[in-house]
């Protein structure tokens, strides 16, 4: 999946998510990307798209045994 498409999907969705729920939704969003075998490089390229998404991506990339082999 292309990082531009992923970023666009996030931007469309995040506008409709209450601010206090965005971190949780970002974490779930990244979990779904990982489940769909989105590569680490693609996830890494999403940094800078949105602060909530940044936190979720950084968490996923910092936990290699949990998310990636």
mmJSON file of the N, C-alpha and C atoms, coordinates in Angstrom:
{"data_MODEL":{"atom_site":{
"group_PDB":["ATOM","ATOM","ATOM","ATOM","ATOM","ATOM","ATOM","ATOM","ATOM","ATOM","ATOM","ATOM","ATOM","ATOM","ATOM","ATOM","ATOM","ATOM","ATOM","ATOM","ATOM","ATOM","ATOM","ATOM","ATOM","ATOM","ATOM","ATOM","ATOM","ATOM","ATOM","ATOM","ATOM","ATOM","ATOM","ATOM","ATOM","ATOM","ATOM","ATOM","ATOM","ATOM","ATOM","ATOM","ATOM","ATOM","ATOM","ATOM","ATOM","ATOM","ATOM","ATOM","ATOM","ATOM","ATOM","ATOM","ATOM","ATOM","ATOM","ATOM","ATOM","ATOM","ATOM","ATOM","ATOM","ATOM","ATOM","ATOM","ATOM","ATOM","ATOM","ATOM","ATOM","ATOM","ATOM","ATOM","ATOM","ATOM","ATOM","ATOM","ATOM","ATOM","ATOM","ATOM","ATOM","ATOM","ATOM","ATOM","ATOM","ATOM","ATOM","ATOM","ATOM","ATOM","ATOM","ATOM","ATOM","ATOM","ATOM","ATOM","ATOM","ATOM","ATOM","ATOM","ATOM","ATOM","ATOM","ATOM","ATOM","ATOM","ATOM","ATOM","ATOM","ATOM","ATOM","ATOM","ATOM","ATOM","ATOM","ATOM","ATOM","ATOM","ATOM","ATOM","ATOM","ATOM","ATOM","ATOM","ATOM","ATOM","ATOM","ATOM","ATOM","ATOM","ATOM","ATOM","ATOM","ATOM","ATOM","ATOM","ATOM","ATOM","ATOM","ATOM","ATOM","ATOM","ATOM","ATOM","ATOM","ATOM","ATOM","ATOM","ATOM","ATOM","ATOM","ATOM","ATOM","ATOM","ATOM","ATOM","ATOM","ATOM","ATOM","ATOM","ATOM","ATOM","ATOM","ATOM","ATOM","ATOM","ATOM","ATOM","ATOM","ATOM","ATOM","ATOM","ATOM","ATOM","ATOM","ATOM","ATOM","ATOM","ATOM","ATOM","ATOM","ATOM","ATOM","ATOM","ATOM","ATOM","ATOM","ATOM","ATOM","ATOM","ATOM","ATOM","ATOM","ATOM","ATOM","ATOM","ATOM","ATOM","ATOM","ATOM","ATOM","ATOM","ATOM"],
"id":[1,2,3,4,5,6,7,8,9,10,11,12,13,14,15,16,17,18,19,20,21,22,23,24,25,26,27,28,29,30,31,32,33,34,35,36,37,38,39,40,41,42,43,44,45,46,47,48,49,50,51,52,53,54,55,56,57,58,59,60,61,62,63,64,65,66,67,68,69,70,71,72,73,74,75,76,77,78,79,80,81,82,83,84,85,86,87,88,89,90,91,92,93,94,95,96,97,98,99,100,101,102,103,104,105,106,107,108,109,110,111,112,113,114,115,116,117,118,119,120,121,122,123,124,125,126,127,128,129,130,131,132,133,134,135,136,137,138,139,140,141,142,143,144,145,146,147,148,149,150,151,152,153,154,155,156,157,158,159,160,161,162,163,164,165,166,167,168,169,170,171,172,173,174,175,176,177,178,179,180,181,182,183,184,185,186,187,188,189,190,191,192,193,194,195,196,197,198,199,200,201,202,203,204,205,206,207],
"type_symbol":["N","C","C","N","C","C","N","C","C","N","C","C","N","C","C","N","C","C","N","C","C","N","C","C","N","C","C","N","C","C","N","C","C","N","C","C","N","C","C","N","C","C","N","C","C","N","C","C","N","C","C","N","C","C","N","C","C","N","C","C","N","C","C","N","C","C","N","C","C","N","C","C","N","C","C","N","C","C","N","C","C","N","C","C","N","C","C","N","C","C","N","C","C","N","C","C","N","C","C","N","C","C","N","C","C","N","C","C","N","C","C","N","C","C","N","C","C","N","C","C","N","C","C","N","C","C","N","C","C","N","C","C","N","C","C","N","C","C","N","C","C","N","C","C","N","C","C","N","C","C","N","C","C","N","C","C","N","C","C","N","C","C","N","C","C","N","C","C","N","C","C","N","C","C","N","C","C","N","C","C","N","C","C","N","C","C","N","C","C","N","C","C","N","C","C","N","C","C","N","C","C","N","C","C","N","C","C"],
"label_atom_id":["N","CA","C","N","CA","C","N","CA","C","N","CA","C","N","CA","C","N","CA","C","N","CA","C","N","CA","C","N","CA","C","N","CA","C","N","CA","C","N","CA","C","N","CA","C","N","CA","C","N","CA","C","N","CA","C","N","CA","C","N","CA","C","N","CA","C","N","CA","C","N","CA","C","N","CA","C","N","CA","C","N","CA","C","N","CA","C","N","CA","C","N","CA","C","N","CA","C","N","CA","C","N","CA","C","N","CA","C","N","CA","C","N","CA","C","N","CA","C","N","CA","C","N","CA","C","N","CA","C","N","CA","C","N","CA","C","N","CA","C","N","CA","C","N","CA","C","N","CA","C","N","CA","C","N","CA","C","N","CA","C","N","CA","C","N","CA","C","N","CA","C","N","CA","C","N","CA","C","N","CA","C","N","CA","C","N","CA","C","N","CA","C","N","CA","C","N","CA","C","N","CA","C","N","CA","C","N","CA","C","N","CA","C","N","CA","C","N","CA","C","N","CA","C","N","CA","C","N","CA","C","N","CA","C","N","CA","C","N","CA","C"],
"label_alt_id":[null,null,null,null,null,null,null,null,null,null,null,null,null,null,null,null,null,null,null,null,null,null,null,null,null,null,null,null,null,null,null,null,null,null,null,null,null,null,null,null,null,null,null,null,null,null,null,null,null,null,null,null,null,null,null,null,null,null,null,null,null,null,null,null,null,null,null,null,null,null,null,null,null,null,null,null,null,null,null,null,null,null,null,null,null,null,null,null,null,null,null,null,null,null,null,null,null,null,null,null,null,null,null,null,null,null,null,null,null,null,null,null,null,null,null,null,null,null,null,null,null,null,null,null,null,null,null,null,null,null,null,null,null,null,null,null,null,null,null,null,null,null,null,null,null,null,null,null,null,null,null,null,null,null,null,null,null,null,null,null,null,null,null,null,null,null,null,null,null,null,null,null,null,null,null,null,null,null,null,null,null,null,null,null,null,null,null,null,null,null,null,null,null,null,null,null,null,null,null,null,null,null,null,null,null,null,null],
"label_comp_id":["UNK","UNK","UNK","UNK","UNK","UNK","UNK","UNK","UNK","UNK","UNK","UNK","UNK","UNK","UNK","UNK","UNK","UNK","UNK","UNK","UNK","UNK","UNK","UNK","UNK","UNK","UNK","UNK","UNK","UNK","UNK","UNK","UNK","UNK","UNK","UNK","UNK","UNK","UNK","UNK","UNK","UNK","UNK","UNK","UNK","UNK","UNK","UNK","UNK","UNK","UNK","UNK","UNK","UNK","UNK","UNK","UNK","UNK","UNK","UNK","UNK","UNK","UNK","UNK","UNK","UNK","UNK","UNK","UNK","UNK","UNK","UNK","UNK","UNK","UNK","UNK","UNK","UNK","UNK","UNK","UNK","UNK","UNK","UNK","UNK","UNK","UNK","UNK","UNK","UNK","UNK","UNK","UNK","UNK","UNK","UNK","UNK","UNK","UNK","UNK","UNK","UNK","UNK","UNK","UNK","UNK","UNK","UNK","UNK","UNK","UNK","UNK","UNK","UNK","UNK","UNK","UNK","UNK","UNK","UNK","UNK","UNK","UNK","UNK","UNK","UNK","UNK","UNK","UNK","UNK","UNK","UNK","UNK","UNK","UNK","UNK","UNK","UNK","UNK","UNK","UNK","UNK","UNK","UNK","UNK","UNK","UNK","UNK","UNK","UNK","UNK","UNK","UNK","UNK","UNK","UNK","UNK","UNK","UNK","UNK","UNK","UNK","UNK","UNK","UNK","UNK","UNK","UNK","UNK","UNK","UNK","UNK","UNK","UNK","UNK","UNK","UNK","UNK","UNK","UNK","UNK","UNK","UNK","UNK","UNK","UNK","UNK","UNK","UNK","UNK","UNK","UNK","UNK","UNK","UNK","UNK","UNK","UNK","UNK","UNK","UNK","UNK","UNK","UNK","UNK","UNK","UNK"],
"label_asym_id":["A","A","A","A","A","A","A","A","A","A","A","A","A","A","A","A","A","A","A","A","A","A","A","A","A","A","A","A","A","A","A","A","A","A","A","A","A","A","A","A","A","A","A","A","A","A","A","A","A","A","A","A","A","A","A","A","A","A","A","A","A","A","A","A","A","A","A","A","A","A","A","A","A","A","A","A","A","A","A","A","A","A","A","A","A","A","A","A","A","A","A","A","A","A","A","A","A","A","A","A","A","A","A","A","A","A","A","A","A","A","A","A","A","A","A","A","A","A","A","A","A","A","A","A","A","A","A","A","A","A","A","A","A","A","A","A","A","A","A","A","A","A","A","A","A","A","A","A","A","A","A","A","A","A","A","A","A","A","A","A","A","A","A","A","A","A","A","A","A","A","A","A","A","A","A","A","A","A","A","A","A","A","A","A","A","A","A","A","A","A","A","A","A","A","A","A","A","A","A","A","A","A","A","A","A","A","A"],
"label_entity_id":["1","1","1","1","1","1","1","1","1","1","1","1","1","1","1","1","1","1","1","1","1","1","1","1","1","1","1","1","1","1","1","1","1","1","1","1","1","1","1","1","1","1","1","1","1","1","1","1","1","1","1","1","1","1","1","1","1","1","1","1","1","1","1","1","1","1","1","1","1","1","1","1","1","1","1","1","1","1","1","1","1","1","1","1","1","1","1","1","1","1","1","1","1","1","1","1","1","1","1","1","1","1","1","1","1","1","1","1","1","1","1","1","1","1","1","1","1","1","1","1","1","1","1","1","1","1","1","1","1","1","1","1","1","1","1","1","1","1","1","1","1","1","1","1","1","1","1","1","1","1","1","1","1","1","1","1","1","1","1","1","1","1","1","1","1","1","1","1","1","1","1","1","1","1","1","1","1","1","1","1","1","1","1","1","1","1","1","1","1","1","1","1","1","1","1","1","1","1","1","1","1","1","1","1","1","1","1"],
"label_seq_id":[1,1,1,2,2,2,3,3,3,4,4,4,5,5,5,6,6,6,7,7,7,8,8,8,9,9,9,10,10,10,11,11,11,12,12,12,13,13,13,14,14,14,15,15,15,16,16,16,17,17,17,18,18,18,19,19,19,20,20,20,21,21,21,22,22,22,23,23,23,24,24,24,25,25,25,26,26,26,27,27,27,28,28,28,29,29,29,30,30,30,31,31,31,32,32,32,33,33,33,34,34,34,35,35,35,36,36,36,37,37,37,38,38,38,39,39,39,40,40,40,41,41,41,42,42,42,43,43,43,44,44,44,45,45,45,46,46,46,47,47,47,48,48,48,49,49,49,50,50,50,51,51,51,52,52,52,53,53,53,54,54,54,55,55,55,56,56,56,57,57,57,58,58,58,59,59,59,60,60,60,61,61,61,62,62,62,63,63,63,64,64,64,65,65,65,66,66,66,67,67,67,68,68,68,69,69,69],
"pdbx_PDB_ins_code":[null,null,null,null,null,null,null,null,null,null,null,null,null,null,null,null,null,null,null,null,null,null,null,null,null,null,null,null,null,null,null,null,null,null,null,null,null,null,null,null,null,null,null,null,null,null,null,null,null,null,null,null,null,null,null,null,null,null,null,null,null,null,null,null,null,null,null,null,null,null,null,null,null,null,null,null,null,null,null,null,null,null,null,null,null,null,null,null,null,null,null,null,null,null,null,null,null,null,null,null,null,null,null,null,null,null,null,null,null,null,null,null,null,null,null,null,null,null,null,null,null,null,null,null,null,null,null,null,null,null,null,null,null,null,null,null,null,null,null,null,null,null,null,null,null,null,null,null,null,null,null,null,null,null,null,null,null,null,null,null,null,null,null,null,null,null,null,null,null,null,null,null,null,null,null,null,null,null,null,null,null,null,null,null,null,null,null,null,null,null,null,null,null,null,null,null,null,null,null,null,null,null,null,null,null,null,null],
"Cartn_x":[0.849,0.0,0.899,0.564,1.315,1.164,2.288,2.224,1.365,1.286,0.429,-1.046,-1.424,-2.807,-3.128,-2.203,-2.415,-2.566,-1.695,-1.763,-3.089,-3.536,-4.815,-5.977,-5.949,-6.997,-7.02,-5.844,-5.784,-6.353,-5.966,-6.439,-7.962,-8.547,-10.002,-10.672,-10.122,-10.731,-10.513,-9.304,-8.953,-9.807,-10.283,-11.119,-12.443,-12.851,-14.134,-13.979,-12.761,-12.476,-12.279,-12.963,-12.745,-11.273,-10.784,-9.371,-8.909,-9.733,-9.322,-9.293,-9.764,-9.765,-8.723,-8.08,-7.191,-5.988,-5.397,-4.258,-4.673,-5.818,-6.296,-6.616,-7.276,-7.635,-6.374,-5.402,-4.148,-3.445,-3.447,-2.834,-3.541,-4.856,-5.613,-5.381,-5.287,-5.034,-3.695,-2.675,-1.354,-1.398,-2.123,-2.257,-2.859,-3.864,-4.486,-3.472,-2.692,-1.674,-0.675,-0.257,0.683,0.048,-1.214,-1.915,-2.036,-2.083,-2.15,-0.764,0.251,1.632,2.22,1.841,2.478,3.904,4.858,6.274,6.686,7.74,8.292,8.674,9.251,9.684,8.492,7.386,6.178,5.652,5.612,5.17,6.08,7.363,8.326,8.129,7.763,7.564,6.315,5.467,4.265,4.558,5.766,6.125,6.073,5.457,5.315,3.949,3.136,1.792,0.877,0.963,0.083,0.72,0.692,1.321,0.766,-0.522,-1.117,-0.641,-0.577,-0.102,1.384,2.139,3.571,3.792,3.04,3.191,2.907,1.864,1.496,2.543,3.044,4.071,5.353,5.756,6.975,6.847,5.699,5.484,5.615,4.984,5.04,6.466,7.203,8.57,9.535,9.222,10.069,9.854,8.82,8.49,8.622,9.833,9.998,9.512,9.721,9.272,7.764,7.124,5.672,4.968,5.566,4.91,5.574,6.903,7.627,8.588,8.805,9.752,11.157],
"Cartn_y":[-1.166,0.0,1.236,2.19,3.418,4.349,4.939,5.822,7.058,7.541,8.695,8.336,7.161,6.7,6.535,5.956,5.761,7.113,8.058,9.394,10.07,9.937,10.525,9.909,8.584,7.917,8.441,8.585,9.092,10.505,11.37,12.755,12.836,11.988,11.982,11.552,10.546,10.009,10.892,11.389,12.082,13.322,13.939,15.128,14.832,13.564,13.162,12.463,12.438,11.753,12.803,12.664,13.608,13.622,14.779,14.95,13.972,13.736,12.862,11.382,11.026,9.633,9.369,10.402,10.272,9.365,9.401,8.514,7.051,6.739,5.35,4.897,5.755,5.401,5.283,6.146,6.067,4.737,4.303,3.021,1.874,1.898,0.851,0.902,2.105,2.3,1.662,1.926,1.347,-0.17,-0.657,-2.11,-2.762,-2.133,-2.67,-2.676,-1.61,-1.563,-2.704,-2.943,-4.036,-5.38,-5.561,-6.814,-7.049,-5.966,-6.071,-6.071,-6.342,-6.497,-5.261,-4.087,-2.856,-2.877,-2.592,-2.69,-1.616,-1.93,-0.989,0.331,0.24,1.448,2.353,1.738,2.51,3.175,2.411,2.991,4.143,3.938,4.972,6.244,6.085,7.253,8.053,7.489,8.198,9.205,9.147,10.118,11.518,12.408,13.785,14.096,13.062,13.263,13.891,13.395,13.84,13.421,14.264,13.911,12.635,12.407,11.195,9.96,10.061,8.953,8.73,9.805,9.686,8.833,9.116,8.356,6.876,6.576,5.179,4.469,5.153,4.565,4.322,5.31,5.164,3.995,3.841,2.72,1.395,1.294,0.051,-0.257,0.744,0.526,0.268,0.754,0.528,-0.843,-1.541,-2.856,-3.906,-4.13,-4.996,-6.432,-7.01,-8.373,-8.491,-7.427,-7.44,-7.234,-6.445,-6.102,-6.722,-6.768,-7.236,-8.351,-9.253,-10.346,-9.925],
"Cartn_z":[0.0,0.0,0.0,-0.765,-0.953,0.251,0.702,1.873,1.645,0.411,0.125,0.315,-0.124,0.058,1.538,2.28,3.716,4.409,4.077,4.675,4.332,3.092,2.685,3.458,3.637,4.413,5.849,6.436,7.804,7.882,6.952,6.975,6.837,6.014,5.854,7.152,7.791,9.005,10.224,10.411,11.648,11.884,10.842,10.992,11.695,11.683,12.258,13.61,14.128,15.384,16.477,17.605,18.701,19.12,19.473,19.799,20.88,21.883,22.983,22.606,21.435,20.971,19.88,19.39,18.235,18.473,19.666,19.934,19.855,20.447,20.422,19.004,18.248,16.874,16.009,16.231,15.479,15.747,17.001,17.347,16.636,16.632,15.934,14.426,13.883,12.459,12.076,12.878,12.608,12.79,13.779,13.963,12.722,12.147,10.933,9.785,9.661,8.609,8.776,10.003,10.265,9.925,10.298,9.99,8.484,7.724,6.267,5.639,6.455,5.988,5.33,5.804,5.341,5.875,5.026,5.368,6.365,7.12,8.095,7.441,6.25,5.536,5.225,4.858,4.553,5.821,6.916,8.181,8.588,8.468,8.834,8.025,6.756,5.892,6.275,7.14,7.584,8.692,9.243,10.282,9.696,10.43,9.981,9.399,9.201,8.655,9.701,10.93,12.007,13.332,14.345,15.626,16.26,16.164,16.736,15.989,14.686,13.868,14.118,14.302,14.605,15.845,16.901,18.147,17.93,17.196,16.952,16.094,15.088,14.22,15.014,15.803,16.602,17.575,18.182,19.098,18.36,17.204,16.423,15.987,15.579,15.112,16.266,17.461,18.636,19.259,18.858,19.388,18.282,17.773,16.594,16.782,17.955,18.164,18.219,18.628,18.777,17.435,16.545,15.301,14.065,14.079,12.898,13.28,12.356,12.599,12.234],
"occupancy":[1.0,1.0,1.0,1.0,1.0,1.0,1.0,1.0,1.0,1.0,1.0,1.0,1.0,1.0,1.0,1.0,1.0,1.0,1.0,1.0,1.0,1.0,1.0,1.0,1.0,1.0,1.0,1.0,1.0,1.0,1.0,1.0,1.0,1.0,1.0,1.0,1.0,1.0,1.0,1.0,1.0,1.0,1.0,1.0,1.0,1.0,1.0,1.0,1.0,1.0,1.0,1.0,1.0,1.0,1.0,1.0,1.0,1.0,1.0,1.0,1.0,1.0,1.0,1.0,1.0,1.0,1.0,1.0,1.0,1.0,1.0,1.0,1.0,1.0,1.0,1.0,1.0,1.0,1.0,1.0,1.0,1.0,1.0,1.0,1.0,1.0,1.0,1.0,1.0,1.0,1.0,1.0,1.0,1.0,1.0,1.0,1.0,1.0,1.0,1.0,1.0,1.0,1.0,1.0,1.0,1.0,1.0,1.0,1.0,1.0,1.0,1.0,1.0,1.0,1.0,1.0,1.0,1.0,1.0,1.0,1.0,1.0,1.0,1.0,1.0,1.0,1.0,1.0,1.0,1.0,1.0,1.0,1.0,1.0,1.0,1.0,1.0,1.0,1.0,1.0,1.0,1.0,1.0,1.0,1.0,1.0,1.0,1.0,1.0,1.0,1.0,1.0,1.0,1.0,1.0,1.0,1.0,1.0,1.0,1.0,1.0,1.0,1.0,1.0,1.0,1.0,1.0,1.0,1.0,1.0,1.0,1.0,1.0,1.0,1.0,1.0,1.0,1.0,1.0,1.0,1.0,1.0,1.0,1.0,1.0,1.0,1.0,1.0,1.0,1.0,1.0,1.0,1.0,1.0,1.0,1.0,1.0,1.0,1.0,1.0,1.0,1.0,1.0,1.0,1.0,1.0,1.0],
"B_iso_or_equiv":[0.0,0.0,0.0,0.0,0.0,0.0,0.0,0.0,0.0,0.0,0.0,0.0,0.0,0.0,0.0,0.0,0.0,0.0,0.0,0.0,0.0,0.0,0.0,0.0,0.0,0.0,0.0,0.0,0.0,0.0,0.0,0.0,0.0,0.0,0.0,0.0,0.0,0.0,0.0,0.0,0.0,0.0,0.0,0.0,0.0,0.0,0.0,0.0,0.0,0.0,0.0,0.0,0.0,0.0,0.0,0.0,0.0,0.0,0.0,0.0,0.0,0.0,0.0,0.0,0.0,0.0,0.0,0.0,0.0,0.0,0.0,0.0,0.0,0.0,0.0,0.0,0.0,0.0,0.0,0.0,0.0,0.0,0.0,0.0,0.0,0.0,0.0,0.0,0.0,0.0,0.0,0.0,0.0,0.0,0.0,0.0,0.0,0.0,0.0,0.0,0.0,0.0,0.0,0.0,0.0,0.0,0.0,0.0,0.0,0.0,0.0,0.0,0.0,0.0,0.0,0.0,0.0,0.0,0.0,0.0,0.0,0.0,0.0,0.0,0.0,0.0,0.0,0.0,0.0,0.0,0.0,0.0,0.0,0.0,0.0,0.0,0.0,0.0,0.0,0.0,0.0,0.0,0.0,0.0,0.0,0.0,0.0,0.0,0.0,0.0,0.0,0.0,0.0,0.0,0.0,0.0,0.0,0.0,0.0,0.0,0.0,0.0,0.0,0.0,0.0,0.0,0.0,0.0,0.0,0.0,0.0,0.0,0.0,0.0,0.0,0.0,0.0,0.0,0.0,0.0,0.0,0.0,0.0,0.0,0.0,0.0,0.0,0.0,0.0,0.0,0.0,0.0,0.0,0.0,0.0,0.0,0.0,0.0,0.0,0.0,0.0,0.0,0.0,0.0,0.0,0.0,0.0],
"pdbx_formal_charge":[null,null,null,null,null,null,null,null,null,null,null,null,null,null,null,null,null,null,null,null,null,null,null,null,null,null,null,null,null,null,null,null,null,null,null,null,null,null,null,null,null,null,null,null,null,null,null,null,null,null,null,null,null,null,null,null,null,null,null,null,null,null,null,null,null,null,null,null,null,null,null,null,null,null,null,null,null,null,null,null,null,null,null,null,null,null,null,null,null,null,null,null,null,null,null,null,null,null,null,null,null,null,null,null,null,null,null,null,null,null,null,null,null,null,null,null,null,null,null,null,null,null,null,null,null,null,null,null,null,null,null,null,null,null,null,null,null,null,null,null,null,null,null,null,null,null,null,null,null,null,null,null,null,null,null,null,null,null,null,null,null,null,null,null,null,null,null,null,null,null,null,null,null,null,null,null,null,null,null,null,null,null,null,null,null,null,null,null,null,null,null,null,null,null,null,null,null,null,null,null,null,null,null,null,null,null,null],
"auth_seq_id":[1,1,1,2,2,2,3,3,3,4,4,4,5,5,5,6,6,6,7,7,7,8,8,8,9,9,9,10,10,10,11,11,11,12,12,12,13,13,13,14,14,14,15,15,15,16,16,16,17,17,17,18,18,18,19,19,19,20,20,20,21,21,21,22,22,22,23,23,23,24,24,24,25,25,25,26,26,26,27,27,27,28,28,28,29,29,29,30,30,30,31,31,31,32,32,32,33,33,33,34,34,34,35,35,35,36,36,36,37,37,37,38,38,38,39,39,39,40,40,40,41,41,41,42,42,42,43,43,43,44,44,44,45,45,45,46,46,46,47,47,47,48,48,48,49,49,49,50,50,50,51,51,51,52,52,52,53,53,53,54,54,54,55,55,55,56,56,56,57,57,57,58,58,58,59,59,59,60,60,60,61,61,61,62,62,62,63,63,63,64,64,64,65,65,65,66,66,66,67,67,67,68,68,68,69,69,69],
"auth_comp_id":["UNK","UNK","UNK","UNK","UNK","UNK","UNK","UNK","UNK","UNK","UNK","UNK","UNK","UNK","UNK","UNK","UNK","UNK","UNK","UNK","UNK","UNK","UNK","UNK","UNK","UNK","UNK","UNK","UNK","UNK","UNK","UNK","UNK","UNK","UNK","UNK","UNK","UNK","UNK","UNK","UNK","UNK","UNK","UNK","UNK","UNK","UNK","UNK","UNK","UNK","UNK","UNK","UNK","UNK","UNK","UNK","UNK","UNK","UNK","UNK","UNK","UNK","UNK","UNK","UNK","UNK","UNK","UNK","UNK","UNK","UNK","UNK","UNK","UNK","UNK","UNK","UNK","UNK","UNK","UNK","UNK","UNK","UNK","UNK","UNK","UNK","UNK","UNK","UNK","UNK","UNK","UNK","UNK","UNK","UNK","UNK","UNK","UNK","UNK","UNK","UNK","UNK","UNK","UNK","UNK","UNK","UNK","UNK","UNK","UNK","UNK","UNK","UNK","UNK","UNK","UNK","UNK","UNK","UNK","UNK","UNK","UNK","UNK","UNK","UNK","UNK","UNK","UNK","UNK","UNK","UNK","UNK","UNK","UNK","UNK","UNK","UNK","UNK","UNK","UNK","UNK","UNK","UNK","UNK","UNK","UNK","UNK","UNK","UNK","UNK","UNK","UNK","UNK","UNK","UNK","UNK","UNK","UNK","UNK","UNK","UNK","UNK","UNK","UNK","UNK","UNK","UNK","UNK","UNK","UNK","UNK","UNK","UNK","UNK","UNK","UNK","UNK","UNK","UNK","UNK","UNK","UNK","UNK","UNK","UNK","UNK","UNK","UNK","UNK","UNK","UNK","UNK","UNK","UNK","UNK","UNK","UNK","UNK","UNK","UNK","UNK","UNK","UNK","UNK","UNK","UNK","UNK"],
"auth_asym_id":["A","A","A","A","A","A","A","A","A","A","A","A","A","A","A","A","A","A","A","A","A","A","A","A","A","A","A","A","A","A","A","A","A","A","A","A","A","A","A","A","A","A","A","A","A","A","A","A","A","A","A","A","A","A","A","A","A","A","A","A","A","A","A","A","A","A","A","A","A","A","A","A","A","A","A","A","A","A","A","A","A","A","A","A","A","A","A","A","A","A","A","A","A","A","A","A","A","A","A","A","A","A","A","A","A","A","A","A","A","A","A","A","A","A","A","A","A","A","A","A","A","A","A","A","A","A","A","A","A","A","A","A","A","A","A","A","A","A","A","A","A","A","A","A","A","A","A","A","A","A","A","A","A","A","A","A","A","A","A","A","A","A","A","A","A","A","A","A","A","A","A","A","A","A","A","A","A","A","A","A","A","A","A","A","A","A","A","A","A","A","A","A","A","A","A","A","A","A","A","A","A","A","A","A","A","A","A"],
"auth_atom_id":["N","CA","C","N","CA","C","N","CA","C","N","CA","C","N","CA","C","N","CA","C","N","CA","C","N","CA","C","N","CA","C","N","CA","C","N","CA","C","N","CA","C","N","CA","C","N","CA","C","N","CA","C","N","CA","C","N","CA","C","N","CA","C","N","CA","C","N","CA","C","N","CA","C","N","CA","C","N","CA","C","N","CA","C","N","CA","C","N","CA","C","N","CA","C","N","CA","C","N","CA","C","N","CA","C","N","CA","C","N","CA","C","N","CA","C","N","CA","C","N","CA","C","N","CA","C","N","CA","C","N","CA","C","N","CA","C","N","CA","C","N","CA","C","N","CA","C","N","CA","C","N","CA","C","N","CA","C","N","CA","C","N","CA","C","N","CA","C","N","CA","C","N","CA","C","N","CA","C","N","CA","C","N","CA","C","N","CA","C","N","CA","C","N","CA","C","N","CA","C","N","CA","C","N","CA","C","N","CA","C","N","CA","C","N","CA","C","N","CA","C","N","CA","C","N","CA","C","N","CA","C","N","CA","C","N","CA","C","N","CA","C"],
"pdbx_PDB_model_num":[1,1,1,1,1,1,1,1,1,1,1,1,1,1,1,1,1,1,1,1,1,1,1,1,1,1,1,1,1,1,1,1,1,1,1,1,1,1,1,1,1,1,1,1,1,1,1,1,1,1,1,1,1,1,1,1,1,1,1,1,1,1,1,1,1,1,1,1,1,1,1,1,1,1,1,1,1,1,1,1,1,1,1,1,1,1,1,1,1,1,1,1,1,1,1,1,1,1,1,1,1,1,1,1,1,1,1,1,1,1,1,1,1,1,1,1,1,1,1,1,1,1,1,1,1,1,1,1,1,1,1,1,1,1,1,1,1,1,1,1,1,1,1,1,1,1,1,1,1,1,1,1,1,1,1,1,1,1,1,1,1,1,1,1,1,1,1,1,1,1,1,1,1,1,1,1,1,1,1,1,1,1,1,1,1,1,1,1,1,1,1,1,1,1,1,1,1,1,1,1,1,1,1,1,1,1,1]
}}}
